[in-house]
């Protein structure tokens, strides 16, 4: 089970945005290099921020965090893979079961979408990757900015 923290902040320009924190202290398998590598295609589109920048933004000082944020629409359009992992097994599947078709229009991104990690992973790594990647996709669907806290993006590997 993933423990996420969702909240809203008001940026210095007056814009109010939703943030979803992906914190390795709350999501232990985010410390697994294998899980992070399996989710690289979706996590690399998230903002990576030091805890200090996130805490400052909560108190109204958003300069450090604002420069790191990536909007949900643009990030979703470049996530890899974009298609739902169940697209070939689902009776409801259509061309809309992809992150790339969303573009901020309500109703076009199904709530049942699940992240499709690479094939050939051990079962526990695959299960954790599906849960983590799906949580990121659902944060985007809700219009939130996923922020990975206190994790260097270099751990995703290349």
C-alpha positions as CSV (number, residue, x, y, z in Angstrom):
1,X,0.0,0.0,0.0
2,X,1.3,3.4,-0.9
3,X,1.0,6.2,1.6
4,X,0.8,9.5,-0.2
5,X,0.5,13.1,1.0
6,X,-1.8,15.3,-1.0
7,X,-2.2,19.1,-0.4
8,X,-2.6,22.4,-2.1
9,X,-0.2,25.3,-2.1
10,X,-0.5,28.8,-3.5
11,X,2.4,29.9,-5.6
12,X,3.9,33.4,-5.4
13,X,2.1,34.2,-8.7
14,X,-1.3,33.5,-7.0
15,X,-1.9,30.2,-8.8
16,X,-3.2,27.4,-6.5
17,X,-1.9,23.9,-7.3
18,X,-2.2,20.4,-5.9
19,X,0.9,18.5,-4.9
20,X,1.2,14.7,-4.4
21,X,4.3,13.8,-2.4
22,X,6.1,10.5,-3.2
23,X,8.3,10.2,-0.2
24,X,10.7,7.2,0.2
25,X,10.2,7.5,4.0
26,X,6.5,6.6,3.5
27,X,7.0,4.3,0.5
28,X,9.8,1.9,1.5
29,X,10.1,0.2,-1.9
30,X,11.1,3.6,-3.4
31,X,14.5,2.8,-1.9
32,X,14.8,-0.3,-4.1
33,X,16.9,0.3,-7.2
34,X,15.0,-2.4,-9.0
35,X,11.6,-0.8,-8.4
36,X,12.9,2.6,-9.4
37,X,14.5,1.3,-12.6
38,X,11.2,-0.5,-13.5
39,X,9.3,2.9,-13.0
40,X,11.9,5.0,-14.7
41,X,9.7,5.8,-17.7
42,X,7.1,7.5,-15.5
43,X,9.1,8.7,-12.5
44,X,11.6,10.7,-14.7
45,X,8.6,12.9,-15.6
46,X,8.0,13.8,-12.0
47,X,9.6,16.7,-10.1
48,X,12.4,15.7,-7.8
49,X,12.8,18.1,-4.9
50,X,14.7,18.3,-1.6
51,X,12.5,18.1,1.5
52,X,13.6,21.6,2.4
53,X,12.2,23.1,-0.8
54,X,8.9,21.2,-0.3
55,X,8.6,22.4,3.3
56,X,9.4,26.0,2.3
57,X,6.7,25.9,-0.4
58,X,4.1,24.8,2.2
59,X,5.0,27.9,4.2
60,X,4.6,30.2,1.2
61,X,8.2,30.3,-0.1
62,X,7.8,28.5,-3.4
63,X,10.8,29.7,-5.4
64,X,12.9,26.6,-5.0
65,X,10.0,24.2,-5.7
66,X,8.4,26.2,-8.5
67,X,11.5,25.8,-10.7
68,X,11.4,22.0,-10.3
69,X,7.7,21.4,-11.0
70,X,6.5,19.7,-14.2
71,X,2.9,20.2,-15.3
72,X,0.7,17.1,-15.4
73,X,-0.3,17.5,-19.1
74,X,3.3,17.8,-20.5
75,X,4.6,15.0,-18.2
76,X,1.8,12.6,-19.1
77,X,2.4,13.2,-22.8
78,X,6.0,12.0,-22.5
79,X,5.6,9.2,-19.9
80,X,6.8,5.8,-21.1
81,X,5.0,3.5,-21.5
82,X,1.8,5.5,-21.9
83,X,-0.7,2.6,-22.4
84,X,-2.5,0.8,-19.6
85,X,-0.9,-2.6,-18.8
86,X,-4.3,-4.2,-19.1
87,X,-5.1,-2.8,-22.6
88,X,-5.1,-6.3,-24.2
89,X,-7.1,-8.0,-21.5
90,X,-9.7,-5.4,-20.6
91,X,-13.2,-5.5,-22.2
92,X,-13.4,-1.7,-21.8
93,X,-10.1,-0.9,-23.4
94,X,-9.9,1.7,-26.1
95,X,-7.5,4.2,-27.6
96,X,-8.2,6.4,-24.6
97,X,-6.4,4.0,-22.2
98,X,-3.2,5.9,-22.6
99,X,-1.6,8.8,-20.8
100,X,-1.0,10.6,-24.1
101,X,-4.7,11.0,-24.9
102,X,-5.5,12.8,-21.7
103,X,-4.2,16.3,-22.2
104,X,-6.2,17.7,-19.3
105,X,-9.7,16.9,-20.7
106,X,-11.8,15.3,-18.0
107,X,-13.2,11.9,-18.7
108,X,-10.6,10.9,-21.3
109,X,-8.2,9.2,-18.9
110,X,-9.9,6.1,-17.4
111,X,-9.6,5.7,-13.6
112,X,-8.7,2.1,-14.1
113,X,-5.4,2.8,-15.9
114,X,-2.4,0.9,-14.6
115,X,1.3,1.4,-15.2
116,X,2.9,-1.3,-17.4
117,X,6.5,-2.0,-16.1
118,X,9.0,-3.8,-18.3
119,X,8.5,-7.5,-18.8
120,X,10.6,-10.2,-17.1
121,X,10.7,-8.6,-13.6
122,X,10.5,-10.7,-10.5
123,X,6.9,-10.8,-9.2
124,X,7.4,-8.6,-6.1
125,X,9.4,-5.9,-8.1
126,X,6.7,-5.9,-10.8
127,X,3.9,-5.6,-8.2
128,X,5.6,-2.7,-6.5
129,X,6.3,-1.0,-9.9
130,X,2.7,-1.3,-11.0
131,X,1.5,0.2,-7.7
132,X,4.0,3.1,-7.8
133,X,3.6,3.9,-11.5
134,X,-0.2,3.8,-11.2
135,X,-0.1,6.2,-8.3
136,X,1.9,8.7,-10.3
137,X,-0.5,8.3,-13.3
138,X,-3.5,8.8,-11.0
139,X,-2.0,11.9,-9.5
140,X,-1.6,13.4,-13.0
141,X,-5.2,12.4,-13.8
142,X,-6.4,14.3,-10.7
143,X,-4.4,17.4,-12.0
144,X,-1.8,17.1,-9.2
145,X,1.9,17.6,-9.5
146,X,3.8,14.5,-8.4
147,X,6.8,15.4,-6.4
148,X,9.5,12.8,-5.4
149,X,11.0,14.0,-2.1
150,X,14.6,13.7,-1.2
151,X,15.6,11.3,-3.9
152,X,18.3,12.0,-6.5
153,X,16.9,11.4,-10.1
154,X,20.2,9.7,-10.9
155,X,19.0,6.6,-9.0
156,X,16.5,5.9,-11.8
157,X,19.5,4.7,-14.0
158,X,19.8,5.0,-17.7
